[in-house]
Amino acid sequence: MWHVALHRRLDELAPISAAWRELAGGVPFREWDWFRAWWQTFGENATHRMPRRQLFTYVVYDDSGTVAAIAPFYLEQRHDLSRTLRIVGSDAVCGEYLGILSQPGLERQIAETLANHISRDHPSLFDWLSGDPRQRWHFLEMAPVANEDSAVEPFVAQMAALGHEVDRRAADSCWRLQLPETWDELLSGCAKSHRKALRRAARRLDEASTYTVHHAETQPQLDQGLQILADLHAARWQGRGQSGCFAQPGLMEFHRAATAGLLAADRLHLYWITKNARPIAAEYHLVGDDTLYVYQGGLDPAHLDEEPGHLATLAGARWALDRGLRAIDFLRGDEAYKARWGARPQSCRQWRVVAPIPSARMRHRAWRAQRQVKAWLKSRWSNLRRAAGDVALPGSWRGTSWRPNGSFASPLAPRRETTVSQ
């Protein structure tokens, strides 16, 4: 027998933080420290401007009081008065592999109970006439969710069975590289042209008198490394007329809070490379049970001839091999360098569940029509680009970068600075 409790305050969840870490399955983006830092920075008490947000996290307990599952949601009310349940850790922070945390093997049993409970929390006409509709929801959105996530699939299937419309769309793939035992084996799995660049980078890194890799192992070193990362990231984007992701309100505050907990839990690998004592590259990686997650990076644009991106990624791969990790996850995005490393795409999805009430359905149809129009415009612009060559983006799309596949990516995307072609 399962019991579901809705928690709307962070201090109510602190007592189950140990169980939370167990259910996270070794994925840093699901960890309690990541969740807590995100909510403290971007939640209802955020000091910078945000949509109205309220914690709305559901916890499933068994008869003995053991935590069996956690749905780490928050309720967001937009300017149009729509209310959407989202996963804590998404948005500007760009968490990956988000979803419902569940005890392995019990996902389907728990999904029915959880869906039945959450389904009752959508607004009804009675709520509007006699209650407080702000506590109810119109939409439930989960993204990005790995295709193989065994907890989300049965949950949305049950929501559909209860009369909710479900919208499922493909999201950008995450790219994962399975690590062999040795560096030579790893190198042999890379594209031939990439092997040459990596050998050149390895020779540079081995010049100890010129290049040095610095690892953040204490809080002062972490503070120093984060600032170096932010400065390099900003310098790279400023050369393109953009400010970079760390200029977004609250983002540095979030990362300072999240990395402090991750460092203490040995879930963080933040390092920077200097040439003659000057920082030229920095990387911010997260560590799972057997995986290194390549989250963020920065380069000195004045030293691109040194190939700092290759140096930084090479240093991370060596560290992962030395630590005995089994995989490197380059996260979302179809950048060409990931395939050159021998990584393989892992499909992800984005889910939208619609409350079975007229107002939610009408809003959803308008949302879907808007997406279709945007997709058509991007397709048309892609054709124009191919026909006319490289031209400036329209003002309404300023602040995006063009991808060869015809899609657009925000320059505020908080990862993979080191993947830019050098």
C-alpha positions as CSV (number, residue, x, y, z in Angstrom):
1,M,0.0,0.0,0.0
2,W,1.3,3.4,-1.0
3,H,0.7,6.8,0.6
4,V,1.3,10.1,-1.2
5,A,2.2,13.3,0.5
6,L,2.4,16.7,-1.1
7,H,5.3,18.9,0.3
8,R,5.3,22.7,-0.3
9,R,8.2,23.7,1.9
10,L,11.8,22.9,1.5
11,D,12.3,22.2,5.2
12,E,9.7,19.4,5.0
13,L,11.9,17.6,2.5
14,A,15.2,17.9,4.4
15,P,14.5,14.9,6.7
16,I,14.3,12.6,3.6
17,S,17.5,13.9,2.0
18,A,19.3,10.6,2.6
19,A,16.6,8.6,0.9
20,W,16.5,11.2,-1.9
21,R,20.2,10.6,-2.6
22,E,19.6,6.8,-2.8
23,L,16.7,7.3,-5.3
24,A,18.8,9.7,-7.4
25,G,20.6,6.7,-8.8
26,G,24.0,8.4,-9.0
27,V,22.8,11.1,-11.4
28,P,24.0,14.5,-10.0
29,F,21.1,16.4,-11.6
30,R,18.7,14.4,-9.5
31,E,20.6,14.8,-6.3
32,W,19.3,16.5,-3.2
33,D,22.1,19.1,-3.3
34,W,21.2,20.1,-6.8
35,F,17.5,20.3,-6.0
36,R,18.0,22.3,-2.8
37,A,20.4,24.8,-4.5
38,W,18.0,25.3,-7.4
39,W,15.0,25.9,-5.2
40,Q,16.8,28.3,-2.9
41,T,18.0,30.3,-5.9
42,F,15.1,30.2,-8.3
43,G,12.1,29.3,-6.1
44,E,9.4,31.3,-4.4
45,N,11.9,33.4,-2.4
46,A,14.2,34.3,-5.3
47,T,15.5,37.9,-5.0
48,H,15.6,38.4,-8.8
49,R,12.5,38.5,-11.0
50,M,10.9,35.1,-11.7
51,P,7.5,33.8,-12.5
52,R,5.5,33.1,-9.3
53,R,6.6,29.6,-8.1
54,Q,5.5,27.3,-5.3
55,L,7.1,24.0,-4.3
56,F,4.8,21.1,-5.3
57,T,6.8,18.0,-4.6
58,Y,5.0,14.6,-4.2
59,V,6.6,11.9,-2.1
60,V,5.3,8.3,-2.1
61,Y,5.8,6.3,1.1
62,D,5.1,2.6,1.7
63,D,3.3,1.3,4.8
64,S,6.5,1.3,6.9
65,G,7.1,5.0,6.1
66,T,10.0,4.3,3.7
67,V,10.3,6.7,0.8
68,A,9.5,4.8,-2.4
69,A,9.4,7.6,-4.9
70,I,9.7,11.4,-5.3
71,A,8.2,13.6,-8.0
72,P,10.3,16.8,-7.6
73,F,7.9,19.3,-9.0
74,Y,7.1,23.0,-8.5
75,L,4.1,25.0,-9.6
76,E,4.7,28.0,-11.8
77,Q,2.1,30.6,-12.6
78,R,2.7,32.7,-15.7
79,H,1.5,36.1,-16.6
80,D,-1.4,34.5,-18.5
81,L,-2.5,32.9,-15.3
82,S,-1.8,29.4,-16.5
83,R,-0.2,27.1,-13.9
84,T,2.3,24.4,-14.9
85,L,4.0,21.7,-12.8
86,R,7.6,21.5,-13.8
87,I,10.6,19.5,-12.6
88,V,12.9,21.4,-10.2
89,G,16.3,21.8,-11.8
90,S,15.2,22.6,-15.4
91,D,15.1,26.0,-17.1
92,A,18.3,28.1,-17.2
93,V,20.3,25.6,-15.2
94,C,19.7,23.0,-17.9
95,G,19.7,19.9,-15.7
96,E,19.8,16.6,-17.6
97,Y,18.1,13.2,-17.0
98,L,15.4,14.8,-14.9
99,G,12.3,12.8,-14.0
100,I,10.5,11.0,-11.2
101,L,12.8,9.2,-8.7
102,S,11.6,5.7,-7.9
103,Q,12.8,2.5,-6.2
104,P,14.0,0.2,-9.0
105,G,11.5,-2.5,-9.9
106,L,8.6,-0.7,-8.4
107,E,8.1,2.0,-11.1
108,R,4.9,0.7,-12.6
109,Q,3.2,0.0,-9.3
110,I,4.1,3.4,-7.9
111,A,3.2,5.2,-11.2
112,E,-0.5,4.4,-10.9
113,T,-0.7,5.6,-7.3
114,L,1.2,8.8,-8.1
115,A,-0.8,9.6,-11.2
116,N,-4.1,9.0,-9.5
117,H,-3.1,11.5,-6.8
118,I,-1.7,14.2,-9.0
119,S,-4.6,13.9,-11.4
120,R,-6.9,15.1,-8.7
121,D,-4.9,18.3,-8.3
122,H,-6.0,20.0,-11.5
123,P,-8.5,22.9,-11.3
124,S,-12.2,22.2,-11.5
125,L,-15.1,24.7,-11.8
126,F,-15.8,24.2,-8.1
127,D,-12.2,25.4,-7.4
128,W,-12.8,28.6,-9.3
129,L,-16.1,29.3,-7.6
130,S,-15.3,28.3,-4.0
131,G,-11.6,27.5,-3.6
132,D,-8.2,28.8,-4.4
133,P,-7.4,27.8,-8.0
134,R,-3.8,28.9,-7.6
135,Q,-3.1,25.6,-5.9
136,R,-4.1,23.6,-9.0
137,W,-2.5,23.0,-12.3
138,H,-3.3,23.2,-16.0
139,F,-0.1,21.5,-17.4
140,L,2.6,19.1,-16.2
141,E,5.8,19.4,-18.1
142,M,8.9,17.1,-17.9
143,A,12.0,17.7,-19.9
144,P,14.5,16.4,-20.7
145,V,13.7,12.8,-19.9
146,A,15.8,9.9,-21.1
147,N,13.8,7.5,-23.3
148,E,14.9,4.6,-21.1
149,D,13.5,6.3,-17.9
150,S,11.5,3.5,-16.4
151,A,9.5,5.8,-14.0
152,V,8.1,8.5,-16.3
153,E,6.8,6.2,-19.1
154,P,4.2,4.3,-16.9
155,F,3.3,7.6,-15.1
156,V,2.3,9.4,-18.3
157,A,0.6,6.3,-19.6
158,Q,-1.6,6.3,-16.4
159,M,-2.3,10.0,-16.7
160,A,-3.5,9.4,-20.3
161,A,-5.7,6.6,-19.0
162,L,-7.2,9.0,-16.5
163,G,-8.3,11.4,-19.4
164,H,-5.3,13.7,-19.6
165,E,-4.0,14.6,-23.1
166,V,-0.3,13.8,-23.4
167,D,2.1,15.5,-25.8
168,R,5.4,13.7,-26.4
169,R,8.2,15.3,-28.4
170,A,11.7,14.4,-29.1
171,A,14.4,16.5,-27.3
172,D,18.0,16.9,-28.1
173,S,20.0,13.7,-27.6
174,C,22.6,13.2,-24.8
175,W,25.9,11.8,-26.1
176,R,27.6,9.1,-24.1
177,L,31.1,7.6,-24.5
178,Q,31.7,4.2,-22.9
179,L,35.3,4.3,-21.5
180,P,37.7,1.4,-22.1
181,E,40.4,0.4,-19.7
182,T,43.3,2.3,-21.2
183,W,44.0,5.6,-22.9
184,D,45.4,3.9,-26.0
185,E,42.1,2.0,-26.4
186,L,40.1,5.2,-26.0
187,L,42.3,6.9,-28.6
188,S,41.8,4.0,-31.0
189,G,38.0,4.5,-30.9
190,C,38.2,8.2,-31.9
191,A,38.0,9.4,-35.5
192,K,41.3,9.4,-37.2
193,S,41.5,13.2,-37.6
194,H,40.6,13.6,-33.9
195,R,43.4,11.2,-32.8
196,K,46.0,13.5,-34.3
197,A,44.6,16.5,-32.5
198,L,44.5,14.6,-29.2
199,R,48.0,13.4,-29.5
200,R,49.1,17.0,-30.1
201,A,47.1,18.1,-27.0
202,A,48.7,15.3,-24.9
203,R,52.2,16.5,-25.8
204,R,51.3,20.0,-24.8
205,L,49.8,18.9,-21.5
206,D,52.9,16.9,-20.7
207,E,55.0,20.0,-20.9
208,A,54.8,20.5,-17.2
209,S,56.9,23.7,-17.3
210,T,54.4,25.4,-19.6
211,Y,51.0,23.9,-19.0
212,T,49.5,23.0,-15.6
213,V,46.1,21.4,-14.7
214,H,44.7,22.8,-11.4
215,H,41.9,20.8,-9.7
216,A,39.5,22.3,-7.2
217,E,39.8,20.2,-4.0
218,T,39.0,22.8,-1.3
219,Q,36.3,25.5,-1.0
220,P,38.8,28.3,-1.7
221,Q,40.0,26.5,-4.8
222,L,36.4,25.9,-5.9
223,D,35.7,29.6,-5.5
224,Q,38.7,30.5,-7.6
225,G,37.9,27.9,-10.3
226,L,34.3,29.0,-10.6
227,Q,35.4,32.6,-11.1
228,I,38.0,31.6,-13.7
229,L,35.4,29.5,-15.5
230,A,32.9,32.4,-15.5
231,D,35.5,34.9,-16.8
232,L,36.7,32.6,-19.6
233,H,33.1,31.8,-20.6
234,A,32.2,35.5,-20.7
235,A,35.3,36.4,-22.7
236,R,34.5,33.8,-25.3
237,W,30.9,35.0,-25.7
238,Q,31.8,38.7,-25.6
239,G,33.8,38.2,-28.7
240,R,30.5,37.3,-30.4
241,G,28.6,40.2,-28.9
242,Q,26.9,38.1,-26.2
243,S,27.3,38.0,-22.4
244,G,27.2,34.2,-21.8
245,C,25.2,32.2,-19.4
246,F,26.8,33.3,-16.1
247,A,25.4,36.8,-16.7
248,Q,21.9,35.4,-16.1
249,P,20.3,36.5,-12.8
250,G,21.0,34.0,-10.1
251,L,23.1,31.6,-12.1
252,M,26.4,32.1,-10.3
253,E,24.6,32.1,-7.0
254,F,23.1,28.7,-7.9
255,H,26.4,27.2,-8.9
256,R,28.2,28.4,-5.8
257,A,25.6,26.7,-3.7
258,A,25.3,23.5,-5.8
259,T,29.0,22.9,-6.2
260,A,29.7,23.4,-2.5
261,G,27.5,20.4,-1.7
262,L,28.8,18.4,-4.7
263,L,32.4,19.0,-3.7
264,A,31.7,17.7,-0.2
265,A,30.0,14.6,-1.6
266,D,32.9,14.0,-4.1
267,R,30.5,14.6,-7.0
268,L,32.4,17.5,-8.6
269,H,35.4,17.7,-10.9
270,L,36.2,21.4,-11.6
271,Y,39.6,22.2,-13.0
272,W,41.4,24.8,-15.1
273,I,44.5,24.8,-17.3
274,T,47.1,27.5,-17.2
275,K,49.8,28.3,-19.7
276,N,52.7,30.1,-18.0
277,A,50.4,30.7,-15.0
278,R,47.6,32.3,-17.2
279,P,44.3,30.4,-17.4
280,I,43.4,29.4,-20.9
281,A,40.6,26.8,-20.3
282,A,38.3,25.7,-17.5
283,E,35.9,22.8,-17.2
284,Y,33.0,22.1,-14.8
285,H,32.1,18.4,-14.6
286,L,29.8,16.4,-12.4
287,V,30.5,12.9,-11.2
288,G,28.0,10.1,-11.0
289,D,28.5,6.6,-9.7
290,D,30.5,5.6,-12.8
291,T,30.1,8.5,-15.2
292,L,31.6,11.9,-15.8
293,Y,29.1,14.5,-16.9
294,V,30.6,17.3,-19.1
295,Y,28.5,20.2,-18.0
296,Q,30.2,23.5,-18.7
297,G,33.4,25.0,-20.0
298,G,35.2,28.2,-20.9
299,L,38.1,29.2,-23.2
300,D,40.5,32.2,-23.5
301,P,39.8,33.5,-27.1
302,A,43.3,34.9,-27.2
303,H,44.8,31.4,-27.0
304,L,42.7,29.5,-29.6
305,D,45.9,28.5,-31.4
306,E,46.8,26.4,-28.4
307,E,43.6,24.4,-28.9
308,P,42.4,24.9,-25.3
309,G,39.2,22.9,-25.9
310,H,41.2,19.8,-26.8
311,L,43.5,20.3,-23.8
312,A,40.5,20.6,-21.4
313,T,38.6,17.7,-22.7
314,L,41.7,15.5,-22.8
315,A,42.5,16.4,-19.2
316,G,38.9,15.4,-18.2
317,A,39.1,12.1,-20.1
318,R,42.5,11.2,-18.4
319,W,41.0,12.0,-15.0
320,A,38.0,9.8,-15.7
321,L,40.2,6.9,-16.7
322,D,42.5,7.3,-13.7
323,R,39.4,7.3,-11.4
324,G,38.1,4.1,-13.0
325,L,34.9,5.7,-14.4
326,R,33.1,3.7,-17.1
327,A,31.6,6.5,-19.2
328,I,31.8,10.2,-20.2
329,D,28.4,11.9,-20.9
330,F,28.7,15.0,-23.0
331,L,25.0,15.8,-22.4
332,R,22.6,17.3,-24.8
333,G,23.4,18.7,-28.2
334,D,24.5,17.2,-31.5
335,E,27.9,19.0,-31.8
336,A,30.2,17.1,-34.2
337,Y,33.1,16.7,-31.7
338,K,31.1,14.2,-29.7
339,A,30.9,11.7,-32.5
340,R,34.6,12.3,-33.1
341,W,35.3,11.0,-29.6
342,G,33.2,7.9,-30.4
343,A,30.2,8.9,-28.3
344,R,26.8,7.6,-29.1
345,P,23.5,9.5,-28.9
346,Q,21.0,8.7,-26.1
347,S,17.5,9.7,-27.1
348,C,15.5,12.0,-24.8
349,R,11.9,13.2,-24.7
350,Q,9.9,16.1,-23.4
351,W,6.5,15.4,-22.0
352,R,3.5,17.7,-21.6
353,V,0.4,16.5,-19.7
354,V,-2.8,18.5,-20.0
355,A,-5.5,18.7,-17.3
356,P,-8.8,17.4,-18.6
357,I,-10.6,20.8,-18.4
358,P,-11.7,23.1,-21.2
359,S,-9.4,26.0,-20.2
360,A,-6.3,23.8,-20.2
361,R,-7.2,22.1,-23.5
362,M,-7.8,25.5,-25.2
363,R,-4.4,26.8,-23.9
364,H,-2.7,23.7,-25.1
365,R,-4.1,24.0,-28.6
366,A,-2.9,27.5,-28.8
367,W,0.5,26.5,-27.5
368,R,0.7,23.7,-30.1
369,A,-0.3,26.0,-32.9
370,Q,2.4,28.5,-31.9
371,R,5.0,25.8,-31.9
372,Q,3.9,24.7,-35.4
373,V,4.2,28.3,-36.7
374,K,7.7,28.6,-35.2
375,A,8.8,25.3,-36.7
376,W,7.5,26.5,-40.1
377,L,9.3,29.8,-39.9
378,K,12.6,28.1,-38.9
379,S,12.3,25.7,-41.8
380,R,11.7,28.6,-44.2
381,W,14.6,30.5,-42.8
382,S,16.8,27.4,-43.1
383,N,15.9,27.2,-46.8
384,L,16.7,30.9,-47.3
385,R,20.0,30.5,-45.5
386,R,21.0,27.7,-47.8
387,A,19.9,29.7,-50.8
388,A,21.5,33.0,-49.9
389,G,24.5,31.9,-47.8
390,D,25.5,33.3,-44.4
391,V,23.4,36.4,-43.6
392,A,22.5,38.1,-40.4
393,L,19.6,36.7,-38.3
394,P,16.4,38.7,-38.1
395,G,16.2,41.0,-35.1
396,S,13.4,38.9,-33.6
397,W,15.9,35.9,-33.5
398,R,18.8,37.9,-32.3
399,G,20.5,36.1,-29.5
400,T,20.4,32.7,-31.2
401,S,23.1,30.8,-32.9
402,W,22.7,28.8,-36.1
403,R,23.2,25.1,-36.3
404,P,23.9,23.3,-39.5
405,N,20.8,21.1,-39.0
406,G,18.6,24.2,-39.3
407,S,17.7,24.6,-35.6
408,F,18.6,27.4,-33.3
409,A,20.5,27.3,-30.0
410,S,20.7,30.1,-27.4
411,P,24.1,31.5,-26.7
412,L,23.1,31.3,-23.1
413,A,23.2,27.5,-23.2
414,P,25.2,26.7,-20.1
415,R,27.5,24.0,-21.4
416,R,30.0,22.9,-23.9
417,E,32.0,26.1,-24.4
418,T,35.0,24.1,-25.1
419,T,33.4,22.3,-28.1
420,V,33.5,25.4,-30.3
421,S,35.7,24.8,-33.3
422,Q,39.1,26.1,-32.8
